[in-house]
Amino acid sequence: MTAVTVWNEFVHEQEDEAVAEIYPDGIHGALADVFEAAGHDVRTATLQEPEHGLTEPVLDETDVLTWWGHTAHHEVEDAVAERVQQAVLDGMGLVVLHSGHHSKPFTRLMGTSGDLRWRDVGERERLWTIETGHPIAAGLDECFELPETEMYGERFDVPPPDDHVFTSWFEGGEVFRSGLCWRRGNGSIFYFRPGHESYPIYHDETVQQVLRNAVEWATPTVDASRAELTNAEPREER
């Protein structure tokens, strides 16, 4: 069982009735249901809570953090973003969703802007599985489709990934690297593109399977605490 913390800025659902209708318990509530059904120990946290719900004790108890943000990236306190970054370096897994590509923790860990092209006209998206043997692709067909979504297009300003799991094609012709993995310090990071708040994407069963797989993949498998990095005595006589 993995300890999962689901973070959501929780702004659209409180300001837009159409979004609230799709996600009456918030995006964090919908995602929490997915991970709880998979048998994980789940808690949620939102922007409006003290320290955005991501206190040191919470992160210390978290194996994998999922992050959804869009309009309020700038409202995330730098100290909290730095705390999340350090937790990943120390071994916590991080699953970044959709517009979280511009979140402070993600851009800090990537060292790039996370910029991309975008267009929101409700286009069809086809996601191709590039690495069929990757754990995040377990149980999936060679491709799956979302009938309406926001388009993201290349160039995506991120470093070369360690693994490239999914590529998206959109009805308007663009393509996008939509499922990417990195290792930072002792932590594993997965970015997954689908998830615009105006569409019921997190209710899609295949998307839910990807998210379950991603949490399992990002879960630390060993004690990833750092060795004491200090002046060292020689192991052999000189």
Protein Blocks (a to p, Z undefined) as FASTA:
>chain_A
ZZdddddeklmmmmmmklmmmmmnojklmmmmmmmmnopacddddfklghhlpafklmmm
pmbdcdddfklmmmpcfklmmmmmmmmmnopacddehjlmmgmklmmmnopnoiacddde
hpacddddfblmbmklgoiafbdcdfbdcdddddddddddfbdfbdcddfkopacdfbdc
ddehjbccdddfbhpfkbckllpmklmmmmmmmmmmmpcfbdcbdcdddddddfbdZZ
